[in-house]
């Protein structure tokens, strides 16, 4: 592995869940960190507010290649982490073209910018277990065939292959992390784990009585985002570029998520959760479970937070002031 002293990193999506945890890790490792932020987006800096003065924020957008070139020229990064995307699956069904432009073609714009002005920089692409989609075998590893079941999964698969092509055709140190679901108190409100945690908080406070959800039988391999961003960093410290599945190898259903979350607040989920068909996807992904043996063997990576600990942390944070999320 190479030393991180005096390194510079550019992180897209720095104001998101993963971006904020990654920025913390990189700063702790001695990096100078630059974060790409969209000028057109609504100000949403709460996840990185505690890092004010330690980060340099640069304007840029995956829809605007010239802004990406400028950001690369200004930051002169040794490492680039692309965490920006339209990443909410239900929204991708409502806005498939926009999702494809940002999440898919936007990555090609970034790779082309990198090839033109910073070809020596190492590149990380945030791929996703949603690319596996409808699977015929479980668990999934780096050799499992892809069958995405949403416009988001399709767009991510385009970006994944664009990253591989940049590596093979142009010799870029470009890798993808095939990350399974990873959550935290910094997760967006629209995602089911946070929806459940916030719902529990409201019900426990007497502000609501009901939580409406979709498919309770869907199962996912859930880990903690703080663990997963460390895997991202480790991928770019290797001698050779290689893609990795990052997962816990254990699955839990949305029903189990509800049971653990409500129990944390001393409540019975069955008294409060209602199934609402309007929340089901047009094409459902029923089960995803990752096999991270390659990451364990070559990166020395292992998750440190289990499912129950993750759920408890999210519920506790949802019942506390937002300042507690830092």
Sine and cosine of phi, psi and omega as CSV:
sin_phi,cos_phi,sin_psi,cos_psi,sin_omega,cos_omega
0.00,0.00,0.49,-0.87,0.00,-1.00
-1.00,-0.08,0.41,-0.91,0.00,-1.00
-0.97,0.26,0.58,-0.82,-0.02,-1.00
-1.00,-0.09,0.00,1.00,-0.06,-1.00
-0.87,0.49,0.76,-0.65,0.05,-1.00
0.91,0.42,0.31,0.95,0.07,-1.00
-0.99,0.14,0.42,-0.91,0.08,-1.00
-0.88,-0.47,0.65,-0.76,0.01,-1.00
-0.75,-0.67,0.63,-0.77,0.12,-0.99
-0.94,-0.35,0.80,-0.59,-0.04,-1.00
-0.87,-0.49,0.89,-0.45,0.16,-0.99
-1.00,0.08,0.46,-0.89,-0.06,-1.00
0.93,0.35,0.51,0.86,-0.12,-0.99
-0.92,0.38,-0.38,0.93,-0.01,-1.00
-1.00,0.06,-0.03,1.00,0.01,-1.00
-1.00,0.06,-0.02,-1.00,0.00,-1.00
-0.82,0.57,-0.85,0.52,-0.08,-1.00
-0.92,0.39,-0.64,0.77,-0.02,-1.00
-0.87,0.49,-0.63,0.78,-0.02,-1.00
-0.94,0.35,-0.67,0.74,0.03,-1.00
-0.92,0.38,-0.63,0.78,0.02,-1.00
-0.91,0.42,-0.65,0.76,0.04,-1.00
-0.86,0.50,-0.67,0.74,0.05,-1.00
-0.87,0.50,-0.73,0.68,-0.02,-1.00
-0.88,0.48,-0.72,0.69,-0.03,-1.00
-0.90,0.44,-0.66,0.75,0.05,-1.00
-0.89,0.46,-0.66,0.76,0.04,-1.00
-0.90,0.43,-0.47,0.88,0.02,-1.00
-1.00,0.07,0.03,1.00,0.08,-1.00
1.00,-0.05,0.21,0.98,0.00,-1.00
-0.97,0.22,0.42,-0.91,0.33,-0.94
-1.00,-0.04,0.85,-0.53,-0.17,-0.99
-0.93,-0.37,0.76,-0.65,0.09,-1.00
-0.91,-0.41,0.68,-0.73,0.02,-1.00
-0.88,-0.48,0.73,-0.69,0.02,-1.00
-1.00,0.01,0.79,-0.62,0.00,-1.00
-0.74,-0.67,0.61,-0.79,0.01,-1.00
-0.98,0.18,0.77,-0.64,0.06,-1.00
-0.91,0.42,-0.53,0.85,-0.09,-1.00
-0.98,0.18,-0.22,0.98,-0.06,-1.00
-0.98,0.21,0.45,-0.89,0.08,-1.00
-0.92,0.39,0.66,-0.75,0.00,-1.00
-0.83,0.55,0.83,-0.55,-0.02,-1.00
-0.59,-0.81,0.86,0.50,-0.15,-0.99
-1.00,-0.03,0.17,0.99,-0.19,-0.98
-0.88,0.47,-0.52,0.85,-0.02,-1.00
-0.94,0.35,-0.41,0.91,-0.02,-1.00
-0.89,-0.45,0.18,0.98,-0.04,-1.00
-0.86,0.52,-0.57,0.82,-0.02,-1.00
-0.96,0.28,-0.14,0.99,0.03,-1.00
-0.98,-0.19,0.13,0.99,-0.02,-1.00
-0.83,0.56,0.73,-0.68,-0.03,-1.00
1.00,-0.04,-0.25,0.97,0.01,-1.00
-0.96,-0.29,-0.26,0.96,0.01,-1.00
-0.93,-0.37,0.47,-0.88,0.18,-0.98
-0.93,-0.37,0.89,-0.46,-0.02,-1.00
-0.99,-0.11,0.73,-0.68,-0.02,-1.00
-0.86,-0.52,0.64,-0.77,0.05,-1.00
-0.96,0.29,0.62,-0.78,0.04,-1.00
-0.01,-1.00,0.33,-0.95,-0.08,-1.00
-0.48,-0.87,0.71,-0.70,0.02,-1.00
-0.91,0.41,-0.21,0.98,0.08,-1.00
-1.00,0.06,-0.14,0.99,-0.11,-0.99
-0.79,-0.61,0.99,-0.17,-0.10,-0.99
-0.91,0.42,-0.57,0.82,-0.01,-1.00
-0.89,0.46,-0.56,0.83,0.02,-1.00
-0.94,0.34,-0.51,0.86,0.04,-1.00
-0.94,0.34,-0.66,0.76,0.05,-1.00
-0.88,0.48,-0.71,0.70,0.01,-1.00
-0.88,0.48,-0.67,0.74,-0.01,-1.00
-0.90,0.43,-0.64,0.77,0.03,-1.00
-0.92,0.39,-0.66,0.75,0.02,-1.00
-0.91,0.41,-0.60,0.80,-0.02,-1.00
-0.97,0.25,-0.62,0.78,-0.08,-1.00
-1.00,0.06,-0.44,0.90,-0.03,-1.00
0.72,0.69,0.85,0.52,-0.17,-0.99
-0.98,0.21,0.52,-0.85,0.23,-0.97
-0.99,0.11,-0.47,0.88,-0.02,-1.00
-0.67,-0.74,0.62,-0.78,0.05,-1.00
-0.81,-0.58,0.80,-0.60,0.01,-1.00
-0.90,-0.43,0.91,-0.42,0.00,-1.00
-1.00,-0.09,0.98,-0.18,0.02,-1.00
-0.93,-0.36,0.00,1.00,-0.02,-1.00
-0.98,0.19,0.64,-0.76,0.02,-1.00
-0.07,-1.00,0.31,-0.95,0.32,-0.95
-1.00,0.04,0.97,-0.23,-0.27,-0.96
-0.93,-0.36,0.11,0.99,-0.01,-1.00
-1.00,-0.09,0.90,-0.44,-0.13,-0.99
-0.85,0.53,-0.75,0.66,0.00,-1.00
-0.84,0.54,-0.61,0.79,0.03,-1.00
-0.90,0.43,-0.52,0.85,-0.01,-1.00
-0.91,0.41,-0.47,0.88,0.09,-1.00
-0.96,0.29,-0.53,0.85,0.00,-1.00
-0.99,0.14,-0.52,0.86,-0.04,-1.00
-0.75,-0.66,0.91,0.42,-0.09,-1.00
-0.92,0.40,-0.61,0.79,-0.04,-1.00
-0.94,0.34,-0.71,0.71,0.04,-1.00
-0.88,0.47,-0.69,0.73,0.02,-1.00
-0.86,0.51,-0.68,0.74,0.00,-1.00
-0.92,0.40,-0.64,0.77,0.00,-1.00
-0.89,0.45,-0.68,0.73,-0.06,-1.00
-0.99,0.16,-0.82,0.57,-0.17,-0.99
-0.98,0.21,-0.48,0.88,-0.01,-1.00
-0.98,-0.20,-0.95,0.30,-0.08,-1.00
-0.91,0.42,-0.49,0.87,0.04,-1.00
-0.86,0.52,-0.56,0.83,0.03,-1.00
-0.93,0.36,-0.63,0.78,0.07,-1.00
-0.88,0.47,-0.64,0.77,0.06,-1.00
-0.87,0.50,-0.67,0.74,-0.01,-1.00
-0.92,0.38,-0.66,0.75,0.03,-1.00
-0.90,0.43,-0.66,0.75,0.04,-1.00
-0.91,0.42,-0.63,0.77,0.06,-1.00
-0.89,0.45,-0.68,0.73,0.02,-1.00
-0.88,0.47,-0.70,0.72,-0.02,-1.00
-0.89,0.46,-0.55,0.84,-0.06,-1.00
-0.98,0.18,-0.66,0.75,-0.17,-0.99
-0.85,-0.52,-0.22,0.98,-0.01,-1.00
-0.55,-0.84,0.83,0.56,-0.11,-0.99
-0.92,0.39,-0.29,0.96,0.00,-1.00
-1.00,0.08,-0.21,0.98,-0.02,-1.00
-0.95,0.33,0.57,-0.82,0.07,-1.00
-1.00,0.04,0.64,-0.77,-0.17,-0.99
-0.85,-0.53,0.75,-0.66,0.09,-1.00
-0.91,-0.42,0.78,-0.62,0.09,-1.00
-0.94,-0.35,0.77,-0.64,0.03,-1.00
-0.99,0.13,1.00,-0.04,0.14,-0.99
-1.00,0.09,-0.01,-1.00,-0.20,-0.98
-0.52,-0.86,0.48,-0.88,0.08,-1.00
-0.90,0.43,-0.32,0.95,0.03,-1.00
-0.89,0.45,-0.29,0.96,0.07,-1.00
-0.93,0.37,-0.45,0.89,0.04,-1.00
-0.95,0.31,-0.65,0.76,0.11,-0.99
0.85,0.53,-0.90,-0.43,0.00,-1.00
-0.99,0.10,0.97,-0.24,-0.11,-0.99
-0.98,-0.18,0.52,-0.86,0.03,-1.00
-0.96,-0.26,-0.13,0.99,0.05,-1.00
-0.58,-0.82,0.45,-0.90,-0.03,-1.00
-0.57,-0.82,0.60,-0.80,0.06,1.00
-0.98,0.20,0.16,-0.99,-0.01,-1.00
-0.99,-0.14,0.68,-0.74,0.09,-1.00
-0.78,-0.63,-0.24,-0.97,-0.09,-1.00
-0.91,0.41,-0.26,0.96,-0.03,-1.00
-0.98,-0.21,-0.03,1.00,-0.04,-1.00
-0.94,0.34,0.73,-0.68,0.04,-1.00
-0.89,0.46,0.49,-0.87,0.01,-1.00
-1.00,-0.08,0.60,-0.80,0.10,-1.00
-0.46,-0.89,0.95,0.31,-0.07,-1.00
-0.89,0.45,0.52,-0.86,-0.08,-1.00
-0.84,-0.54,0.38,0.92,0.03,-1.00
-0.41,-0.91,0.39,-0.92,0.11,-0.99
-0.84,0.54,-0.54,0.84,0.07,-1.00
-0.89,0.46,-0.75,0.66,0.01,-1.00
-0.88,0.47,-0.64,0.77,0.02,-1.00
-0.90,0.44,-0.70,0.71,0.00,-1.00
-0.90,0.44,-0.66,0.75,0.04,-1.00
-0.90,0.43,-0.58,0.81,0.02,-1.00
-0.92,0.38,-0.63,0.77,0.10,-0.99
-0.84,0.54,-0.74,0.67,-0.02,-1.00
-0.91,0.42,-0.59,0.81,0.02,-1.00
-0.89,0.46,-0.74,0.67,0.00,-1.00
-0.94,0.33,-0.53,0.85,0.09,-1.00
-0.89,0.46,-0.60,0.80,0.03,-1.00
-0.93,0.38,-0.70,0.72,0.06,-1.00
-0.88,0.48,-0.67,0.74,0.00,-1.00
-0.90,0.44,-0.62,0.78,0.04,-1.00
-0.89,0.45,-0.59,0.81,0.03,-1.00
-0.94,0.35,-0.72,0.69,-0.10,-0.99
-0.99,0.17,-0.56,0.83,-0.06,-1.00
-1.00,0.04,-0.56,0.83,-0.13,-0.99
-0.88,-0.47,-0.05,1.00,0.05,-1.00
0.97,0.25,0.29,0.96,0.05,-1.00
-0.94,0.34,0.54,-0.84,0.17,-0.98
-0.99,0.14,1.00,0.06,-0.10,-0.99
-0.81,-0.59,0.82,-0.57,-0.06,-1.00
-0.74,-0.68,0.36,-0.93,0.08,-1.00
-0.85,-0.53,0.66,-0.75,0.17,-0.98
-0.98,-0.20,0.90,-0.44,0.03,-1.00
-1.00,0.07,0.99,0.13,-0.14,-0.99
-1.00,0.07,0.77,-0.64,0.15,-0.99
-0.99,0.15,0.09,-1.00,-0.14,-0.99
-0.80,0.59,0.76,-0.66,0.04,-1.00
-0.67,-0.74,0.74,-0.68,-0.21,-0.98
-0.79,-0.61,0.07,-1.00,0.05,-1.00
-0.01,-1.00,0.11,-0.99,0.12,-0.99
-0.89,0.45,-0.24,0.97,0.02,-1.00
-1.00,-0.02,0.09,1.00,0.00,-1.00
-0.90,0.43,0.54,-0.84,0.03,-1.00
-0.91,0.42,0.50,-0.87,-0.08,-1.00
-0.89,0.45,-0.39,0.92,-0.08,-1.00
-0.98,0.21,-0.28,0.96,-0.04,-1.00
-0.99,0.14,0.52,-0.85,-0.20,-0.98
-0.88,0.47,-0.60,0.80,-0.01,-1.00
-0.89,0.45,-0.69,0.72,0.01,-1.00
-0.96,0.28,-0.56,0.83,0.05,-1.00
-0.87,0.49,-0.66,0.75,0.03,-1.00
-0.93,0.37,-0.72,0.69,-0.02,-1.00
-0.87,0.49,-0.71,0.71,0.00,-1.00
-0.94,0.35,-0.58,0.81,0.05,-1.00
-0.89,0.45,-0.69,0.73,0.06,-1.00
-0.86,0.51,-0.70,0.72,-0.02,-1.00
-0.87,0.48,-0.69,0.73,-0.01,-1.00
-0.92,0.39,-0.67,0.74,0.00,-1.00
-0.92,0.39,-0.67,0.75,0.01,-1.00
-0.90,0.44,-0.50,0.86,0.00,-1.00
-1.00,0.07,-0.01,1.00,-0.01,-1.00
0.98,0.20,0.25,0.97,-0.04,-1.00
-1.00,-0.01,-0.20,0.98,0.02,-1.00
-0.42,-0.91,0.25,-0.97,0.03,-1.00
-0.84,-0.54,-0.29,0.96,-0.16,-0.99
-0.73,-0.69,0.55,-0.84,0.12,-0.99
-0.80,-0.60,0.86,-0.50,-0.05,-1.00
-0.99,-0.16,0.80,-0.60,-0.04,-1.00
-0.73,-0.69,0.20,-0.98,0.02,-1.00
-1.00,-0.05,-0.86,-0.51,-0.11,-0.99
-0.96,0.28,0.95,-0.31,-0.02,-1.00
-0.98,0.19,-0.24,0.97,-0.04,-1.00
-1.00,0.01,-0.21,0.98,0.04,-1.00
-0.87,0.49,0.71,-0.71,0.00,-1.00
-0.89,-0.45,0.57,-0.82,-0.01,-1.00
-0.66,-0.75,0.37,-0.93,0.08,-1.00
-0.99,-0.13,0.99,-0.17,-0.14,-0.99
-0.97,-0.22,0.79,-0.62,0.10,-0.99
-0.79,-0.61,-0.08,-1.00,-0.01,-1.00
-0.99,-0.14,0.72,-0.69,-0.06,-1.00
-0.85,0.52,-0.55,0.83,-0.01,-1.00
-0.89,0.46,-0.62,0.78,0.07,-1.00
-0.91,0.41,-0.64,0.77,-0.14,-0.99
-0.96,0.27,-0.54,0.84,0.04,-1.00
-0.94,0.34,-0.45,0.89,0.09,-1.00
-0.91,0.42,-0.59,0.81,0.07,-1.00
-0.90,0.44,-0.64,0.77,0.05,-1.00
-0.83,0.56,-0.76,0.65,-0.03,-1.00
-0.88,0.47,-0.69,0.72,-0.01,-1.00
-0.87,0.49,-0.57,0.82,0.00,-1.00
-0.87,0.49,-0.57,0.82,-0.03,-1.00
-1.00,0.04,0.02,1.00,0.04,-1.00
-0.98,-0.18,0.01,1.00,-0.06,-1.00
-0.99,0.15,0.30,-0.95,0.02,-1.00
-0.96,0.29,-0.53,0.85,-0.03,-1.00
-0.82,-0.57,0.60,-0.80,0.04,-1.00
-0.96,0.29,0.74,-0.67,-0.04,-1.00
-0.43,-0.90,0.58,-0.82,0.03,-1.00
-1.00,0.04,0.51,-0.86,-0.06,-1.00
-0.67,-0.75,0.67,-0.74,0.25,-0.97
-0.99,0.16,0.73,-0.68,0.04,-1.00
-0.85,-0.53,0.89,-0.46,-0.11,-0.99
-0.29,-0.96,0.21,-0.98,0.06,-1.00
-1.00,-0.01,-0.39,0.92,-0.06,-1.00
0.99,0.12,0.12,0.99,0.01,-1.00
-0.80,-0.60,0.64,-0.76,-0.03,-1.00
-0.90,-0.43,0.45,-0.89,0.07,-1.00
-0.59,-0.80,0.55,-0.84,0.01,-1.00
-1.00,0.08,0.28,-0.96,0.09,-1.00
-0.87,0.49,-0.55,0.83,0.06,-1.00
-0.88,0.48,-0.70,0.72,0.05,-1.00
-0.90,0.43,-0.61,0.79,0.08,-1.00
-0.85,0.53,-0.73,0.69,0.01,-1.00
-0.89,0.46,-0.71,0.70,-0.02,-1.00
-0.86,0.51,-0.72,0.70,-0.02,-1.00
-0.92,0.38,-0.65,0.76,-0.06,-1.00
-0.94,0.35,-0.72,0.70,0.00,-1.00
-0.93,0.37,-0.60,0.80,0.02,-1.00
-0.89,0.45,-0.54,0.84,0.02,-1.00
-0.87,0.50,-0.50,0.86,0.02,-1.00
-0.99,-0.17,0.21,0.98,0.02,-1.00
0.95,0.30,0.48,0.88,-0.05,-1.00
-0.87,-0.49,0.37,-0.93,0.08,-1.00
-0.98,-0.19,0.90,-0.43,-0.09,-1.00
-0.86,0.50,-0.51,0.86,-0.05,-1.00
-0.91,0.41,-0.32,0.95,0.02,-1.00
-1.00,0.08,-0.14,0.99,-0.14,-0.99
-0.76,-0.65,-0.36,0.93,-0.09,-1.00
-1.00,-0.04,0.77,-0.64,0.05,-1.00
-0.86,-0.51,0.74,-0.68,0.05,-1.00
-0.99,0.17,0.79,-0.62,-0.02,-1.00
-0.84,-0.55,0.92,-0.39,-0.08,-1.00
-0.88,0.48,-0.37,0.93,-0.02,-1.00
-0.92,0.39,-0.27,0.96,0.00,-1.00
-1.00,-0.05,0.00,1.00,0.02,-1.00
-0.99,0.16,0.49,-0.87,-0.02,-1.00
-0.99,0.15,0.46,-0.89,0.11,-0.99
-0.86,0.51,-0.57,0.82,0.08,-1.00
-0.72,-0.69,0.94,-0.35,-0.13,-0.99
-1.00,0.07,0.56,-0.83,0.19,-0.98
-0.97,-0.25,0.94,-0.35,-0.17,-0.99
-0.98,0.20,-0.67,0.74,-0.10,-1.00
-0.54,-0.84,0.73,-0.68,0.10,-0.99
-0.72,-0.69,0.75,-0.66,0.03,-1.00
-0.56,-0.83,0.82,-0.57,-0.12,-0.99
-0.99,-0.15,0.50,-0.86,0.09,-1.00
-0.92,-0.38,0.97,-0.25,-0.10,-1.00
-0.98,-0.19,0.52,0.85,-0.03,-1.00
-0.88,0.47,-0.61,0.79,0.01,-1.00
-0.88,0.47,-0.67,0.74,0.02,-1.00
-0.91,0.42,-0.63,0.78,0.04,-1.00
-0.90,0.43,-0.69,0.73,-0.10,-0.99
-0.96,0.27,-0.67,0.75,-0.13,-0.99
-0.99,-0.16,-0.51,0.86,0.00,-1.00
-0.99,-0.16,-0.30,0.95,-0.12,-0.99
0.94,0.35,0.43,0.90,-0.08,-1.00
-1.00,-0.06,0.67,-0.74,0.13,-0.99
-0.56,-0.83,0.58,-0.82,0.07,-1.00
-0.93,0.36,0.54,-0.84,-0.01,-1.00
-0.93,-0.36,-0.24,0.97,-0.04,-1.00
-0.90,-0.44,0.82,-0.58,0.02,-1.00
-1.00,0.09,0.09,-1.00,-0.07,-1.00
-0.86,0.51,-0.77,0.64,-0.04,-1.00
-0.90,0.44,-0.66,0.75,0.03,-1.00
-0.88,0.47,-0.63,0.77,0.04,-1.00
-0.89,0.45,-0.75,0.66,-0.02,-1.00
-0.89,0.46,-0.69,0.73,0.01,-1.00
-0.88,0.48,-0.68,0.74,0.00,-1.00
-0.88,0.47,-0.66,0.75,-0.02,-1.00
-0.93,0.36,-0.67,0.75,0.02,-1.00
-0.91,0.41,-0.70,0.71,0.01,-1.00
-0.87,0.50,-0.66,0.75,0.00,-1.00
-0.93,0.37,-0.61,0.79,0.00,-1.00
-0.91,0.42,-0.45,0.89,0.01,-1.00
-1.00,0.00,-0.03,1.00,-0.02,-1.00
-0.93,-0.36,0.23,-0.97,0.09,-1.00
-0.87,0.50,0.43,-0.90,-0.03,-1.00
-0.85,0.53,-0.49,0.87,-0.01,-1.00
-0.85,0.53,-0.41,0.91,-0.04,-1.00
-0.95,0.31,-0.21,0.98,-0.05,-1.00
-0.99,0.17,-0.19,0.98,-0.08,-1.00
-0.97,0.23,0.00,0.00,0.00,0.00
